[in-house]
Amino acid sequence: MIPTLPARLYAGLLAMTAVLAVGCQMQTPALTAGCTVPRITSAYERLPPAQRPADVPARPSALPTPELSDAEAEAAGACVRPALLAAAAHSGDARLSGSEGWKRFSTVFYQSEHGLYIELTGNALAEGYLEFEDGPALPVGAVVLKRGFIARQSGEAIPDAQFTIEKMPAGYDPRVGDLKFTLIAGGTVIGESRGRNGDKVEFCVECHKSAWRQKFLFFIPPEYRPKN
Ligand code: HEC
């Protein structure tokens, strides 16, 4: 069961918005993708400019965001993925250097609780993640990566920040099962918990702590898990 935590969720989203706003300013043009969802874009363009819905602020916490079908989310995600891989490479985070070859854990890009559209993947050590709530704890060195895009009211699909969780040796951070949280935005590592700029990502720890019943992870909704 995914715990429902409205208060934590909203506090966390506010913190995320503040941190990501910084990441966005650092975004370099080479890391943007020029992707759109055609149905949303044509509906938007048919409206007189004064009636077009606004993105205020244009961040994942600014729900509602356009509702995409699975096929639309998947197509937009495939379009932005190269920019996400470029941003991961640009960040210099060596753990992500092989991430284009990683196994995908979600069947498609789907809408996150934070409003953005995401896919989940991870390195070979993290493949036990596919057993979800029933699996064993991740082994040391396992890295789970969440990445995706924001759908704008105009239909643009904007590559978003990337989030990793890595299982660290015992004692790293007992508050949260020795998981390390890293935020990468605009091709830069913004912070890593209990590491460089750790204060910027403490909000990750605060929210994930609430998932203590399931190893501090939230997992993929059942409909987006691979069927065996
Ligand atoms: C307000 C609560 C909240 C905050 C804050 C938060 N997360 Fe999460 N996280 C979630 C939820 C809910 C999911 C499930 C996927 C989704 O809906 O986005 C998730 C999923 C993940 C996953 C996929 C692994 C899993 O199943 O848990 C990673 C990796 C992750 N978050 C990293 C981070 C990082 C890094 C930060 C800080 C930059 C962060 N999270 C902040 C709630 C939160």
Residues whose N, C-alpha, C, O or C-beta is under 5 A from the ligand:
A	BS01	HEC	R8 L9 G12 L13 S112 E113 H114 V144 L145 K146 F163 T164 I165 F181 T182 L183 V201 F203 C204 C207 F216 L217 F218 F219
